[in-house]
Amino acid sequence: MPAPSDTVRLEVGGELFGGWLSVGISAGLDRAARDFSLGVTDRWPGEGVALVSRRVKAGDLCRLWIGDDLVLTGFVDATPIEYDDKEITLSVRGRSKTADLVDCAALSSPGQWTNRRVEQIAADLAKVYGVSVVTAVDTGAVVSDHQIQPGETVMGSIDRLLTLRQLLATDDAQGRLVLCRAGSARAGGALVVGDNILTGSADLDWTDRFKHYIVRGQSAGSDLSFGAAVAGLEGSATDKAVGRNRVMVLSADGNGDTQSCRQTALWEAAHRAAKSYETSYTVQGWRAADGRLWQPGQMVRVKDPIIGFDLDLLIGEVIYSLTEADGTRATLLVAPKAAWELAPQVPEAGLSGQAKGAEMVTFAAPSHQASSASKPTIVKF
């Protein structure tokens, strides 16, 4: 059984339901809605399970707690039941209130905004579905024009706003949409092999990494700039960790300049390098050393001599799980911060503000490459 501080309770209609034997709660920077799955099994005829099934229905407003910590506010999506002549199992699945922004159409009238801030437009779009919007960072200058596109969802419309400003949209425990950037908080503990790390898993896959990134584009011509001057724009970046010659050439979106092409090339190099070191760790319990829950968006020190890390990485996703076999465990997906930074975009017509490019990732990463001049090392198992 989990400690009292980690007891999971589902609140529906003013009642608290506990005693769950299986728990799965997940939240991440790359998703706008966290979700949960709870399960309990009872011997036939399962009077306790039957009580829950009568009082918890799909569509119910709910809140989910871990101890005294609220972790999700949303709605019950499903309440599947399985049974035989020996036992009956009930599950409850649900998502954050922000799930309606992911699923549902953008309907705000009149559907066009002029000279409004990103968070103001997002709030107008979200309030149709009863969702509040909060910002954790400065969202930049006003947007000169934004229009809903036919058939797009609320998050589809909001994502178009966020891309230019390199903002992320996630949710919080209150069911609000949060506009943020990666790495704005710090975890209350470290991940250390031999201490709290139970398992680690990393593909260390360099398939999508290249040594040279070249971005080519063009800008709108003028009386002073035309022809080759605007058609031959180019920016480049180099990933020095890649030893052999591998070249990627990309076409820039929209009209840009040499600087924006270089920013995009830098981002490609940084993002792909960071993704190649994406690692999943499992730890016992749901809380860091300071007693706070592990949360996506936190920077955490990782000391892993097996993979080769001794640096700060970003937690991109957290899964809290409970099983009878393993007890409470947290699975943390971590990587360098650039893995969750968005690509710089060329400003579109009607959008004001200048996009910023991501900086090149530099960190002590595992080294398994041998130079062509060196002798191979013999490794015996």
C-alpha positions, 0 to 999 in steps of 0.5 A: 500500500502507498504511504498516506502522502501518496494515497490516490483519491478520485473526487466526484460529486463531493465524494472521495473514492480511494483504495485503487489497486492500479494507477496510471497518471501521465503528464507531459510538455508535449501534450495539452491534456494530462490523463489518468487510469485507475483500477480496482478488483474485488471478489464477486459480487464486488459490492464495493466496485458496484458502488463506485460504478453507480456513482462515477459515470462517464462525463462526470467532473472530477479531481484527482489527488495524490495525498494532499496534492491535486494532480488533475482536474477534468472529466471522466472519459470511461468506466469499463467493467470486466467480470467473471464468476470469481471477480469483478474489475472496474476501471476509471479513465479520464483527462484534464479539462483541456482535453476539450481544447484538443478534441473540439472545434474552435468556435469563438465569434467573430473568429478574428482578432486584431492587435491582441496578445497571444494569451488574450486570443487563446483565452477567448478560444478556450473560454467557449469550453470553460477552460482558463488560460495562464501564462508562465512567461512573456508571450511577446508583442501583440499579434496584428491579425489571427483568424480561425481556419475552417475545421481546426480545433481550439488547440490547432488554432492556438498552436499556430500562435505559439509556434512563432513565439516558440511557446509550449502549451501544456496543462496544470493540476487545475485543468488550465491551459498553461503557456510556457517555455521549457525548463522554467522550474527545477526539481527538488532532487537528482537522478542518480544511478546507485541511489534512486534510479531503478531502471534506465533506457536510452536508444542513443540513436544518431540516425537523424543527426547530421554534421552539416545543416544548410537551410535555404530560402528566399525573401520578398523582392523590392526595388533595391533587392531582387533576383539572386539577392533574394533567391539565394539566401542560406544559413548553416550550422555544424554539429561537431559531435558527428564525425563523418560528413553527413549533410542535410539541406532544408527549405525555409518556410515563408519569406526570410533572410540569412539570419532566420535561415541560420537560426533554423539550421542551429535549431535543427542541429540542437534539436536533433542532438538533444533528441538523440539522448532522450532517456527514460528513468524509473524511480521508486515513489512519486516524489523527489528528495524534497517531498515534492512530486516529480513534474514535467518541465523541471530541470533535474541533475542526472548522474548516470555513468552507465549512459555517460550523463553528469548534467542538467536535463529537462523532464519532458514527461512524467508517468506515476504508476501503482501496481501490486507487484511494484508499488509506486513508481515514477517514469521520467522522460528526460533529455537536453532542453533543446529537445522540447524547444520549438523551431524558430519560424519566419514571421508570417504576414500579420504576425509581429515580433522576431523569432529567436533561434535555439542555441547549439546544445553543448553537454558531456554526452556518451562518446562511442565514436573512434577516429579513423586514425585510432586503433580499435579498443578490444572489449571483452564480456 
